[in-house]
Amino acid sequence: MSKQNVENMNEPDSNMKHETYPRTTQASSEEKGPLPQEGTYGVVGVCGVVGNLIARVLMDHGFNVTCTDMKPEAECRFGYTLEPYLKKYNPTIYFSGHPESFLTEPDYIIPPPSLPKTSKLFKKIKESGTKILEVEDILKRVKPDKPVICITGTNGKTTTTTLLKRICRSAGLKPTEHGFRDLQGNIDYIPPLQGRLNGDVAVLETGTFGFPEDLKRMVKRCEPSCGIMTNITPDHLDNDQDFLSYANIKGDFVEYLKDKQLIVNSDDPTLWGLIKSKNCSNMTTFGVNSKSTVKSRKKCWCGHEISIDETISGVGYYECECGLKRPEPDYLATDIKNGGFTLKTPHGSLRLNPKIMGLHNVYNILGAVAGAVEFFRIPLKNVKEAVESFEGVPGRLEHIFTFNGKDVIVDYGHNPAGVETVLRELKKVYDKLTVVVTISSESGASGDDEILQKALELADFVVPASSSSRRAAEKHLPNDKIAMTSKSREEFKKGTLGATQDQVIEGLKKGLKCDARAVVCLGEAAFKYKKAIVSLKTIEL
């Protein structure tokens, strides 16, 4: 049931465009144990991400819930996720304000973490005498009631997570889903709350801002029994951050799960060195058997640099003088031909012919299959159909259309290793390739420079569409490979979004004029403005 109330206390909107959450939260209640089923729980900010999830978690666990938000119902961004709950649980929801009755009738009120304790609304809640619960109270007192697996790493998290959930569904298991459209949802309170929604299993993508303790808090809140680690690369580093210090943030993930269950890419020397240093007790490894023609170097935990015969960026065959050496993986992809491969496991072998292309996706498939078999105990023979019918994650090497014989591809890749991997794989398919760069790197100018350098090394033509990539490209002029655009002169950066729609479209139009078999548009902006890109298939250049 929905109720309108126009009372406006002039408080911050719980559905702010960029919600911010405290790095540490002091639980307001000293009570321990499960939340009482008796009484009513009032949730403030049901149109925001955290309030929305808290309300749905409480309803799924049988609690009586009432909600409010400053937004009118028509402007409730995530209202579509509430629709099934309105029909199933019939909660009271007050839109457009917080009526006096809401402050006094519930037995508990949960404000959003973005609401300042100095705000007028928070003070009114406190003065009402209703007991206040914080998000941490909900997480500590409403436990996950299903198997939980967390997936982390610098690259490949989303594809591995999405495929593993697909395998689970094919086996008759329902994964929990946060359900937010156009919201990846791998940070802050989203994964731990998602894991407490209705479902048979929880498969949670878990990211990090790259700050110490970030991942530690995340994994403790999610309470997994198993974790998958894809790789560790320096792509998300701040300019002044040491790589091994950054890599050690992942050590908190390993520390939490070292006596539970870990599934790791042992072809990554940084990741394998971290695992060896923690003396993990229950571990499954995955990797590939592939010829390597590229060599690189990566710092070992002992301080020496390791020479790597790379399969993909930063990953491959290695051996350090300290004794760290690539082990033979438990889940091994071998005989890789025409996109297919033979999967060898402790439970037998089978041939897989996936639709998704690229050696990086072979690694993602290995991690997902190992998680399905080793943690969820899904028989190996049952994963084949799910893997082979999986068409990938939107925005990951996604073919959009063909224009005058040129394939137009969009990829969300936004860091140096991701860009390098995508371009390497595409060059195996296309003899001549154009890259449109819409990226503004998380690592700042150094990341922009590295991305541009990778593009110049691997592509035949490069179109810097974002202002950040333009600045990086200007350092390489004159260069016959680089095709500049006029709109890239306009400064634009919004979080990790590096280009405007106009910059993306102008860049792609320029790219389509280059003499290549395919044009790949890279970055968050390429994915965000995919509909505008689709409209180009009917234009005259």
matplotlib code that plots the C-alpha trace (Angstrom):
import matplotlib.pyplot as plt

x = [0.0, 1.4, 0.6, 1.5, 2.6, 3.8, 5.4, 9.0, 11.6, 14.3, 16.5, 19.1, 17.5, 18.2, 18.4, 21.3, 23.1, 26.3, 25.5, 28.4, 28.8, 31.0, 34.1, 33.3, 29.9, 29.3, 26.3, 23.7, 22.2, 24.0, 21.6, 22.9, 21.4, 18.6, 16.3, 12.9, 10.2, 7.7, 7.1, 7.5, 10.7, 10.7, 13.1, 14.0, 15.1, 13.5, 14.1, 17.9, 20.1, 20.8, 17.3, 15.8, 17.9, 17.3, 13.5, 13.6, 15.9, 13.7, 10.6, 12.2, 13.0, 9.5, 9.6, 6.8, 8.1, 7.0, 9.1, 9.4, 11.3, 11.5, 11.0, 7.5, 6.6, 7.0, 10.6, 11.6, 14.6, 14.5, 10.7, 10.6, 12.5, 9.8, 6.9, 7.1, 7.3, 4.3, 2.3, 3.8, 4.2, 2.0, 4.3, 3.2, 5.3, 5.1, 6.5, 7.2, 8.1, 8.2, 4.8, 4.8, 3.1, 6.1, 8.4, 6.2, 4.5, 7.5, 9.4, 12.7, 13.8, 16.7, 18.0, 20.3, 24.0, 24.1, 21.8, 23.9, 23.4, 23.2, 20.3, 16.9, 15.3, 17.8, 17.2, 13.4, 13.9, 16.0, 13.5, 10.6, 12.0, 11.9, 14.9, 17.4, 19.1, 22.1, 23.0, 25.6, 22.9, 21.0, 24.1, 25.1, 21.6, 20.1, 22.5, 22.8, 20.8, 22.4, 25.8, 27.7, 30.6, 32.5, 34.4, 37.2, 40.1, 41.2, 39.7, 37.1, 34.9, 31.7, 31.9, 32.9, 30.1, 27.5, 28.5, 28.6, 25.0, 24.0, 25.4, 23.6, 20.3, 20.8, 21.2, 17.9, 19.5, 18.2, 20.9, 20.1, 19.9, 20.0, 18.0, 19.3, 19.4, 22.6, 24.2, 27.1, 26.7, 30.0, 30.9, 29.7, 26.7, 25.2, 26.9, 26.3, 22.7, 22.2, 23.5, 20.6, 17.8, 15.7, 17.5, 19.1, 22.7, 24.5, 27.1, 28.6, 30.9, 33.0, 35.1, 37.3, 38.1, 41.8, 42.0, 43.3, 40.6, 38.0, 37.9, 38.3, 35.1, 33.3, 34.1, 33.3, 29.9, 29.2, 30.2, 31.2, 32.3, 34.2, 36.0, 37.2, 40.2, 40.7, 44.0, 45.8, 47.2, 48.2, 45.4, 43.4, 46.4, 46.7, 49.8, 51.6, 50.5, 53.0, 51.8, 52.5, 50.8, 47.7, 48.0, 48.1, 44.6, 43.5, 45.3, 42.4, 40.1, 42.6, 43.0, 39.2, 38.9, 42.2, 40.6, 37.4, 37.7, 39.5, 39.5, 42.4, 44.1, 47.5, 48.9, 49.1, 52.5, 51.3, 48.1, 49.9, 52.6, 49.9, 48.2, 51.4, 52.2, 48.9, 49.2, 45.7, 44.2, 41.5, 42.4, 41.6, 43.6, 42.9, 45.0, 45.6, 48.1, 48.8, 51.8, 53.3, 55.0, 54.9, 57.2, 56.7, 58.0, 56.1, 57.3, 57.4, 56.5, 60.2, 61.1, 62.6, 61.1, 59.7, 59.9, 56.5, 55.8, 52.4, 49.1, 47.2, 48.5, 50.4, 49.5, 51.2, 54.3, 56.8, 59.4, 61.2, 64.6, 62.9, 61.2, 57.8, 56.7, 53.5, 51.9, 50.0, 46.4, 43.6, 41.3, 43.3, 42.3, 44.4, 44.2, 42.8, 41.6, 39.1, 37.7, 37.1, 39.2, 39.5, 38.9, 40.8, 39.7, 40.0, 36.6, 37.3, 37.6, 35.3, 35.4, 33.9, 33.0, 31.9, 30.4, 32.4, 35.8, 39.3, 41.8, 40.8, 37.3, 38.8, 40.2, 36.7, 35.1, 37.6, 36.9, 33.2, 33.2, 35.6, 33.2, 30.2, 31.8, 33.9, 31.6, 28.1, 28.7, 27.2, 28.3, 30.8, 28.7, 25.9, 28.0, 28.5, 25.2, 25.3, 28.9, 28.3, 25.0, 26.4, 26.7, 28.6, 28.0, 26.7, 29.5, 32.2, 33.4, 29.9, 29.3, 26.9, 26.5, 28.4, 28.9, 30.3, 32.1, 33.5, 32.4, 31.5, 32.3, 31.8, 33.9, 33.7, 37.5, 38.8, 42.2, 45.6, 45.5, 41.9, 42.5, 45.6, 43.8, 40.8, 43.0, 45.3, 42.2, 40.7, 44.0, 43.8, 40.5, 41.0, 44.0, 43.4, 41.8, 40.7, 40.4, 38.2, 39.3, 36.6, 38.4, 39.5, 41.7, 41.1, 44.9, 45.0, 47.4, 49.8, 46.9, 45.7, 49.3, 49.6, 46.2, 47.1, 50.5, 48.8, 46.4, 49.2, 51.2, 48.3, 45.9, 46.3, 44.5, 43.7, 40.9, 41.2, 37.6, 37.9, 39.8, 42.0, 43.0, 43.6, 46.1, 47.9, 47.8, 49.3, 52.5, 52.9, 52.2, 52.9, 51.8, 50.0, 48.1, 46.4, 43.2, 42.2, 38.6, 37.5, 35.1, 37.9, 39.2, 36.2, 37.2, 34.9, 35.3, 32.5, 33.7, 34.9, 32.9, 35.5, 33.5, 30.2, 27.8, 28.8, 32.5, 31.8, 29.7, 32.2, 35.0, 33.2, 32.4, 36.1, 37.0, 34.6, 36.5, 39.7, 40.9, 40.3, 38.1, 36.7, 36.2, 36.2, 34.9, 36.5, 35.4, 32.4, 31.1, 31.0, 28.8, 26.6, 25.9, 25.4, 22.0, 23.4, 26.1, 23.5, 21.8, 24.9, 24.3, 22.0, 24.1, 25.9, 29.5]
y = [0.0, 3.4, 6.7, 10.2, 12.8, 16.2, 17.0, 18.2, 18.5, 19.7, 16.8, 15.2, 12.9, 9.3, 8.6, 11.0, 10.6, 9.6, 8.1, 8.0, 5.7, 5.9, 3.7, 2.6, 2.3, 2.1, -0.1, 2.0, -0.9, -3.0, -5.9, -9.1, -12.1, -12.2, -9.2, -9.7, -10.8, -8.8, -5.2, -3.0, -1.8, 1.6, 2.1, 5.6, 6.2, 3.3, 4.9, 4.8, 1.8, 0.9, 1.7, -0.3, -3.4, -3.2, -3.0, -6.0, -8.0, -7.5, -8.4, -11.5, -12.6, -12.2, -8.8, -6.2, -3.2, 0.4, 2.7, 6.4, 8.5, 12.2, 11.3, 11.2, 7.7, 8.6, 9.6, 6.6, 5.4, 1.7, 1.5, -1.4, -3.6, -2.9, -3.9, -7.6, -6.8, -4.5, -7.5, -10.1, -8.5, -5.4, -2.9, 0.6, 3.1, 6.9, 8.8, 12.6, 12.9, 11.4, 11.8, 12.1, 8.7, 7.1, 8.5, 7.1, 3.9, 1.7, -0.1, 0.4, 2.9, 2.3, 5.6, 5.5, 5.7, 8.9, 10.7, 13.0, 12.5, 16.3, 16.5, 17.7, 14.3, 12.3, 14.6, 14.1, 10.3, 10.4, 12.7, 10.4, 7.7, 5.0, 2.7, 3.4, 0.6, 1.1, -0.9, -2.8, -3.9, -5.4, -7.2, -8.6, -9.7, -10.9, -13.6, -15.2, -18.4, -19.9, -20.8, -17.6, -17.2, -14.0, -13.2, -10.6, -9.6, -6.7, -8.1, -10.6, -10.4, -9.5, -12.2, -14.9, -13.9, -13.8, -17.1, -18.8, -17.6, -19.0, -22.4, -22.3, -21.5, -24.4, -26.7, -25.5, -23.1, -19.5, -16.9, -13.8, -10.7, -7.0, -6.3, -2.7, -1.9, -0.2, -0.6, -3.1, -3.2, -4.7, -2.2, -0.7, -2.4, -3.8, -7.3, -8.1, -7.0, -8.8, -12.0, -11.8, -11.6, -14.6, -17.3, -20.7, -19.4, -16.0, -15.3, -11.9, -9.8, -7.9, -4.9, -2.4, 1.3, 0.2, 1.5, -0.6, -2.4, -1.9, -5.5, -6.7, -5.0, -6.2, -9.9, -9.8, -8.3, -10.9, -13.8, -16.2, -19.8, -19.7, -17.1, -16.9, -14.7, -13.9, -11.9, -8.9, -6.2, -2.6, -1.2, 0.5, 2.0, 5.6, 7.2, 7.2, 3.7, 0.8, -2.3, -4.8, -2.6, -2.5, -6.3, -6.9, -5.4, -8.6, -10.4, -9.6, -11.6, -14.5, -14.2, -14.4, -17.5, -19.3, -21.9, -22.1, -22.5, -20.5, -20.9, -19.0, -18.2, -19.8, -18.5, -15.0, -14.9, -12.0, -13.9, -17.2, -15.6, -14.1, -17.5, -19.2, -16.6, -17.2, -21.0, -21.7, -25.0, -25.6, -24.4, -25.1, -23.7, -22.9, -21.9, -22.5, -24.4, -22.0, -21.1, -17.7, -15.2, -12.2, -11.7, -9.3, -8.7, -8.5, -7.9, -10.9, -10.8, -11.5, -8.2, -9.6, -9.2, -12.3, -12.9, -14.1, -15.8, -14.2, -15.9, -12.7, -9.5, -10.2, -13.9, -17.0, -19.2, -18.0, -19.1, -16.8, -17.4, -17.4, -20.7, -19.3, -21.3, -21.7, -25.0, -27.4, -26.1, -28.3, -26.9, -26.7, -25.4, -27.2, -27.9, -24.4, -24.1, -21.9, -20.6, -24.1, -26.0, -29.2, -28.7, -31.1, -31.3, -33.7, -35.0, -35.8, -33.9, -32.4, -30.3, -26.9, -24.6, -21.3, -18.4, -15.8, -15.1, -14.6, -16.3, -13.9, -15.4, -18.9, -17.9, -16.5, -19.8, -21.8, -19.8, -20.1, -23.8, -24.5, -22.6, -24.5, -27.9, -27.4, -25.2, -25.8, -29.4, -29.1, -32.2, -31.3, -32.8, -30.3, -27.2, -27.8, -26.4, -23.4, -22.5, -23.1, -21.1, -18.1, -15.1, -12.9, -9.8, -6.7, -4.4, -7.1, -7.6, -7.0, -6.9, -4.1, -4.1, -4.3, -1.1, -1.1, -4.4, -3.1, -4.8, -2.3, -3.7, -2.2, -3.2, -1.7, -2.1, 0.9, -0.1, -0.9, -4.7, -4.9, -2.8, -4.9, -8.1, -7.0, -5.7, -8.8, -11.0, -8.9, -8.8, -12.6, -12.2, -9.0, -8.2, -4.4, -2.8, 0.7, 1.7, 4.5, 5.4, 7.0, 6.3, 8.5, 6.2, 5.6, 5.9, 9.4, 10.7, 7.7, 5.3, 7.4, 7.3, 3.5, 2.9, 5.0, 3.3, -0.2, 1.0, 2.3, -1.0, -3.3, -1.4, 0.0, 3.2, 5.0, 7.7, 9.5, 10.5, 11.6, 14.6, 12.4, 10.2, 13.3, 14.6, 11.3, 11.1, 14.6, 13.3, 10.9, 13.4, 13.4, 9.8, 8.3, 5.9, 8.7, 10.3, 13.3, 14.6, 18.2, 17.5, 15.7, 19.2, 19.7, 18.7, 16.1, 13.5, 12.3, 9.7, 6.9, 8.2, 9.6, 11.0, 12.6, 11.0, 13.6, 12.7, 9.0, 9.4, 11.7, 9.3, 6.4, 8.2, 9.0, 5.4, 4.1, 6.1, 4.3, 1.4, -1.4, -4.6, -3.7, -0.7, -1.3, 1.5, 1.2, 2.5, 3.1, 5.8, 3.4, 1.1, 3.9, 5.4, 2.0, 3.0, 6.1, 3.9, 1.5, 4.5, 5.0, 1.9, 3.8, 7.0, 8.3, 9.1]
z = [0.0, -0.9, 0.9, -0.2, 2.3, 1.2, 4.5, 3.7, 6.4, 3.9, 4.7, 2.3, -0.2, 0.5, -3.2, -3.8, -7.1, -5.4, -2.1, 0.4, 3.3, 6.4, 6.4, 9.9, 11.6, 15.3, 16.0, 17.9, 19.7, 22.3, 22.0, 20.5, 18.8, 16.2, 15.7, 17.4, 15.0, 17.0, 16.3, 13.2, 11.5, 9.9, 7.0, 5.9, 2.3, 0.5, -2.8, -2.2, -2.7, 1.0, 2.3, -0.6, 0.2, 4.0, 3.5, 1.1, 3.4, 6.4, 4.5, 3.1, 6.7, 7.9, 9.6, 9.5, 7.6, 6.9, 4.8, 3.8, 1.3, 0.4, -3.3, -4.8, -5.9, -9.6, -9.0, -6.9, -9.0, -7.8, -7.4, -9.8, -7.3, -4.7, -6.9, -6.1, -2.4, -2.6, -4.0, -1.7, 1.7, 1.3, 3.3, 4.1, 2.1, 2.6, -0.4, -0.5, 3.1, 6.6, 8.5, 12.2, 12.6, 10.9, 13.7, 16.5, 15.3, 14.5, 17.3, 15.4, 12.7, 10.4, 8.7, 5.7, 6.4, 4.2, 6.7, 8.9, 12.6, 12.9, 10.4, 11.4, 10.5, 12.5, 15.5, 15.2, 15.0, 18.2, 20.0, 19.1, 21.5, 18.8, 19.0, 16.2, 14.3, 11.9, 8.9, 10.9, 13.3, 10.5, 9.1, 12.5, 13.6, 10.3, 9.2, 5.7, 5.6, 2.5, 1.1, 0.3, -2.2, -2.8, -6.0, -6.1, -8.2, -10.4, -13.7, -14.6, -11.5, -13.3, -16.0, -13.5, -11.1, -13.9, -15.3, -11.9, -11.3, -14.6, -13.8, -10.5, -12.2, -14.6, -11.6, -10.1, -7.6, -7.2, -6.6, -4.7, -6.9, -5.9, -9.1, -9.7, -13.4, -14.7, -11.2, -10.9, -7.1, -6.0, -3.2, 0.1, 1.6, -1.6, -1.7, 2.0, 1.9, -1.4, 0.3, 2.8, 0.3, -0.6, -2.6, -2.4, -2.9, -2.8, -5.5, -4.6, -6.7, -4.1, -5.1, -3.2, -3.4, -3.0, 0.6, 3.5, 5.4, 2.5, 1.5, 5.0, 6.0, 2.9, 3.4, 7.1, 6.3, 3.5, 5.7, 2.8, 3.2, -0.1, -2.2, -5.9, -6.7, -10.4, -10.5, -9.0, -11.3, -10.6, -12.7, -9.8, -8.1, -7.1, -8.6, -5.3, -4.1, -4.0, -5.9, -3.2, -0.6, -2.9, -3.5, 0.2, 0.5, -1.1, 1.8, 4.0, 1.7, 1.9, 5.6, 6.2, 4.0, 4.5, 6.8, 4.8, 1.0, -1.7, -5.5, -7.1, -10.4, -9.7, -13.1, -11.3, -9.4, -7.2, -6.2, -5.8, -3.7, -1.5, -1.1, -0.2, 2.4, 4.3, 4.6, 3.3, 4.2, 1.6, -1.9, -5.5, -8.4, -12.0, -15.0, -18.7, -20.8, -23.7, -25.8, -24.9, -27.1, -24.7, -21.8, -18.9, -15.4, -12.1, -8.5, -6.3, -2.6, -1.9, -3.5, -6.7, -10.1, -11.8, -15.5, -16.8, -20.1, -20.4, -21.4, -20.6, -19.0, -15.8, -15.8, -17.2, -16.6, -13.9, -11.4, -8.9, -7.4, -4.0, -5.0, -5.9, -9.0, -11.0, -9.8, -12.0, -11.8, -10.5, -13.2, -16.4, -19.8, -22.5, -26.2, -26.8, -30.4, -32.2, -28.9, -27.5, -25.0, -23.0, -19.3, -17.1, -13.5, -10.4, -11.4, -15.1, -18.3, -20.9, -24.1, -23.9, -26.8, -25.3, -27.2, -25.4, -27.0, -25.6, -23.3, -20.5, -20.7, -20.5, -17.1, -16.1, -17.2, -15.1, -12.0, -12.4, -13.1, -10.2, -7.9, -9.2, -8.8, -5.6, -3.5, -4.8, -5.6, -9.0, -11.1, -13.8, -16.6, -15.7, -16.3, -20.0, -21.3, -19.1, -20.2, -23.9, -24.0, -22.0, -24.3, -21.9, -19.9, -21.8, -22.5, -22.5, -26.1, -27.2, -30.9, -31.7, -35.5, -38.7, -40.8, -44.3, -43.5, -40.2, -36.9, -34.2, -30.7, -27.2, -24.2, -20.7, -20.3, -18.4, -17.0, -18.7, -18.1, -19.2, -22.3, -23.2, -22.8, -24.9, -27.7, -27.8, -28.2, -30.9, -32.8, -33.0, -34.9, -36.9, -39.0, -38.7, -35.7, -34.7, -31.0, -29.8, -26.2, -24.0, -20.8, -17.9, -15.8, -12.1, -11.7, -13.2, -15.9, -15.5, -16.2, -19.1, -20.5, -20.1, -21.7, -24.7, -25.0, -25.0, -27.7, -29.9, -29.5, -30.3, -32.6, -36.1, -35.4, -32.2, -31.7, -28.4, -27.7, -24.0, -22.9, -20.7, -23.6, -25.8, -23.3, -23.3, -27.1, -27.5, -26.1, -29.1, -31.9, -34.7, -35.2, -38.2, -36.0, -34.0, -35.4, -33.2, -32.7, -32.0, -29.1, -27.1, -26.4, -24.0, -20.5, -19.0, -16.2, -13.9, -11.5, -13.7, -16.7, -19.1, -22.0, -22.9, -25.4, -28.1, -27.5, -27.9, -31.0, -32.7, -31.8, -33.2, -36.4, -36.8, -36.1, -38.8, -41.4, -40.6, -42.8, -40.4, -40.1, -36.7, -34.4, -30.6, -28.4, -24.9, -21.5, -19.3, -21.6, -24.5, -22.5, -21.1, -24.5, -26.3, -27.5, -29.2, -30.8, -32.1, -33.9, -36.0, -38.1, -40.3, -40.8, -43.8, -43.0]

ax = plt.figure().add_subplot(projection="3d")
ax.plot(x, y, z, "-o")
ax.set_aspect("equal")
plt.show()
